[in-house]
Amino acid sequence: MQIETRKFSPRQRIFKAGDPADHGYVVMSGKARVAATDEDQQEVIVDEPTHGDFFGFASMLQETEHQTIAVALEETVCLEVGRDDLEELLKRRPMAGMDMLTVQARQFHATQKLVQNRMARNANELIEEQSTFGQRLADSVARFGGSWSFIILFAMALVTYSGINVSLHDRAWDPYPFILLNLFLSMLAAIQAPVIMMSQNRQDIKDRLRSELDFDVNRRAEVEIKSLTHQLRILIDKVEDVEELAREAAGRKAGGELGGGAGEEQS
């Protein structure tokens, strides 16, 4: 009787990031979507609660602003629950705390899976999307120049070139000591060196981006774990308080029954 029922139309916003978190919501029917915006301004789906699930409790328990956006995906009916309502529920039904911890654990695992999926972003793919034709060509040259195929083909070309000039004797266009060949090799080295350095610079960029992505994922995981741990601690404290009240009530009830029995014996 003290909890308000809210109805939301499809695509209607339930709350947005920055709104005061006075209430959490329990889905009675329909489906909602809870999402957050990352540093790249991309929407990240955190959860899609359906019947029996709840959302918005973390900010409500911490008494902070909402960090996510909640939108109804279809006709959705929710119970709007406040901190006082939650305390009353735990007093009347202590085992409800275990149900809440179970759902919180599921949301925690879903967050872990979300972090793992975001970790799967490939730094090489991000670099390739922004690379130019010249940079891709430099990578190809460096990749071919550092392979056994290049070494074998280059050695065969040198042996063939030297053999032909030696066999031609006076008619050779580049007799020993092969001055023209040395000129070609010097020109090749002068061109190949900066191309390889260009490719190495791109590899350094990839390594740096990969490190930044790893740091970003680790930082986000740390924030999520701290938040969920704090929420679990609050729920555990509430359950322990309710259990203590239940034990005190049971003790008073047992004391009253013993006092009543002693009075009957004296009578």
N, C-alpha and C positions, 0 to 999 in steps of 0.2 A: 504493500500500500504506500510505502514511503519512497519507492524508486520510480522515477519517471521513465515512460516509454517514448522513444523517439522514432519517427519514421522518416526515411530518406528516399528521395527519388533517384532513378538512375543518373549517374554522373554528377550527383549533388555532393558538394564538399562537406565533409563532417567537421574537420578542423584543418588548419594549416600550420606550418612551422612558424613559431613565434606567438601563437595564441596561448593564453593562460590555460594551464592544464588543471581545471577544477574537477573534471570528471574523466573516468574511463568508460569504455563501452563494451558491452557483452552482446554478441550477435545472436539474436533469436531466430531470424530468418533472413535470407538473402546472402549477399557477398559484398565485401568491401576490399579496398586495396590500400595498403600503407606503403608509402614510398618516401625516399629521401633524395636530396640533390647533392652530388659529390662536388669536389673541387673543379671538375671539368664541366660543371653545369649539366651533367647527364642524370636522368632520373634512374634511381636504383630501387627496384621493388624489394621491400623488406619482408612483407608478409601479405597474404590474401586471406584474411579470416572469414570463416563461414560459421554455420550454426554451432553454438557452444564455445567458440573462440572469443578471446577478448583482446583489446588493443587500447593503447593510450594510457595504460596503467602505470608504466614506468615514470612518465613525467608527472602523473597525478600523485604517485607515492613520494616522489622526490620534491614535489611542490615547485616544479620548474616549468618553463615554457615548453610547448611541444616542439620536438626536433624533427618531426616527420609531417607528411601530408596524408590525410585519410579521405578517400573518396568512395562513395557507394557505386558499385558496378551494376547493380540492379535494384529493384525494390527491396529495401533493407529495413528491418526493424531491429532496434538496439535498445538495451537497457542502459540508462545513464547512471553510472555508479560513482559516488563520491567517497572520500576517505571515511566519513562517518558511517556510510552504508556498509563499507567493507569491514569496519570494526564490528558493527552489529552482526554481520554475517558470520564472522569468525567466532563471535561469542556464542551464537546460537548453533552453529555447525562447525566445530573445530576441524573436522576432516575436510572441510572445503579448502582449507589452507593447503592440504596435500594435492588437491585437484589443481589449484592454482600453480603450485610448484611444478606439477607435471606439465602443464601447458607452457610454463615459463621455460622448462628444460627443452621442450620442443622448439620454441622460438630461439633458444640459445643455439641449438644444433642447426637450425635454418640459417642463423647469422653466420655460423662457422662455414657452412656450405657456400654462402654468398661470398665470404672472404676468399675461400678457395677458388671460386669461379673467377673472381676479379684478379686473383693472382695469376690466372692462366693467360693474361694478356701478354702477347709475345712482343718483346722489344724490337726484334728484327722486323716483324711485320709493320710496326709503327714507323720504323725508319724507312722501310721500302716504300711506304705510301707517300713519303715526302721527298724521296730521292729523285734526282734529275737523270737525264739520259747520260750525261758525262760521268756522273758518279757511279751509275750502274756499269758503264763501260770500264771505268777504272777498276771496279771490283772484278770484272771478268778478266781483264788483263793481268791483274795481280794473282788471281786464282789460277790462270793458265801458266803464268810465268813461274809459279812455285810448284809445278807438277812434274812428275816423271815424263809425261808426254812431251812437254817443252824441252826437257833436258835431252831426251833421246832424239827428237827431231832436230834440235840445234846441233847436237854432236854429229849427226848424219850429214847435215848441211855443211858443217866445217870440214869434215873428212872429204866429202865430195868436192867442195870448192878447192881445197888444197891439192887433192889428187889430180884433178883436171889440170890445174896450173903447173904442177910438177911434171906431168906427162907431156905437156905441150912444149916444154923446154923454151926455145927462143921465141916461139909464137905465143907464149902465155901473156894474157892481158894484165896479170898481177903476179909477176914472178916472186920467188922467195926473196925477202922475208914477208911477203903479202902485205904491203903497205896499205893498199886499197881495202883489204879485209879488216885491218886494224882500224881504219877510219870508220867503216860501217859499224864495227863493234863498239867503238867509242860513242858514235851517234846513238846506237841502240841503248847503251847504258845511260846516256844523258837523258833519254826520253823515258826509259823504263823506271828509273829511280824516283822521279817525282810522282809518277802514276802510282807506284807501290806505296809511297808515302801518303798519297791522297786516300788510298784504300785503308791504310792503317789508321788514319785520322777518323775515318768513318767507323772503323771497328772500335776505336776509343769512345766515340759518341754512343755506340750501341751499349758498350759496357757501362758507361755512366748512366744511361737511361735505365738499363736493367737494375742498377743499384738503387736509383731513385724510386723505381716502381716497387722494389722489395721493401725499401724503407717506408714508403707510403702505405703499403699493405700491412706491414707490421704495426705501424702507428694506428691505423684504423682498427686492427684487431685488438690492440691494447685498450683503446677507448671503449670498444664494444664489450670486451670482457670485464672491464672495470664497472661499466654501467650495469651489466647483467648480474655481476657479483653483488653489487650494492642492492639491486632489487631483490635478489634471493635472500640477502641478509635481512632486509626489512620484513619480507614474508615470514622468514624463520622466526624473527623476534615476535611477530604478531601471533604466530602459532604457539610459541612458548608462553606468551602472556595468557592466551586463551586456555591452554592446558593448566597453567597455574590457577586461574580462576575456577576451572572445573574441579581441580583437586580441593580447593578451599571450600567450594560449594558442597562437594561430596563429604568433606570432613564435618562441616556444620550439620549436614543432614544426618550423618551417622551419630554425631554428638546429641542431636535432638532425639533420635530414636532411643539411644541409651538412657537419656534423662527421663524420657517418658516411661520406659520399662522400669526404671528404679522407682519412680513415683507410684506406679501400679503395685509393685511389691510392698512398699511401705504402707499403702492403703490396705 
